[in-house]
Amino acid sequence: MKEQSVNEYPGLAPARLGMWFGILMAAVFCLSLGGCMQTGEHDVNTELFSSQEEMVEKSAQLKPGMSKKKVFETLGVSPDRFEVMSADRVQMCLYGNSQVQGSPSQLEVFRQKLSKMEGYALPYREIKSNSSLGFGKMKIEKTGYDLRLLMVFDRGKLLKSAIEGTHQVKQSEDQYLWDTLIRRGIGLAF
């Protein structure tokens, strides 16, 4: 059987090669445009308060000794929107560490006291991302806030409430376009 060479069909190989190259370049161009326009929002529970200031004002109205019902009414938020904190997290919120030292009987008394407490956490986050295209890389600016309202109750009465987190997030990060293209390409493939 005679082998056929590309030269026997002069218009076929270059046309296919050009077509595949054009498709590849169009795909790279489309993916790079998608990476260049990347903007995003990361909102968690922002519908519960009209602003960050309102959340801080309402939480400032919480006083130790308030009933659980009164606390949730003051905040205007249903208890099922909160995350229940673990005993270790409650301990960290109250005492600032998770290590407790003492005799076995003292540790047992502490454990029993802690077991009667309930902790609730409400994440409250709004972070906006804006990007700008540079030569071979993209600069991403993130602004907003990332807060968490913590409350600890002892036998149904408020023991402590606090807001932790960052009131003003301002981050800047550089991403190389090839990394973005590869991630998006893999994401589209799967």
Secondary structure as GFF3:
##gff-version 3
##sequence-region A 1 190
A	DSSP	three_ten_helix	6	8	.	.	.	ID=ss1
A	DSSP	alpha_helix	12	36	.	.	.	ID=ss2
A	DSSP	beta_strand	40	44	.	.	.	ID=ss3
A	DSSP	alpha_helix	52	60	.	.	.	ID=ss4
A	DSSP	alpha_helix	68	75	.	.	.	ID=ss5
A	DSSP	three_ten_helix	79	81	.	.	.	ID=ss6
A	DSSP	beta_strand	83	84	.	.	.	ID=ss7
A	DSSP	alpha_helix	87	95	.	.	.	ID=ss8
A	DSSP	alpha_helix	104	115	.	.	.	ID=ss9
A	DSSP	beta_strand	117	133	.	.	.	ID=ss10
A	DSSP	beta_strand	137	154	.	.	.	ID=ss11
A	DSSP	beta_strand	157	176	.	.	.	ID=ss12
A	DSSP	alpha_helix	177	189	.	.	.	ID=ss13
###
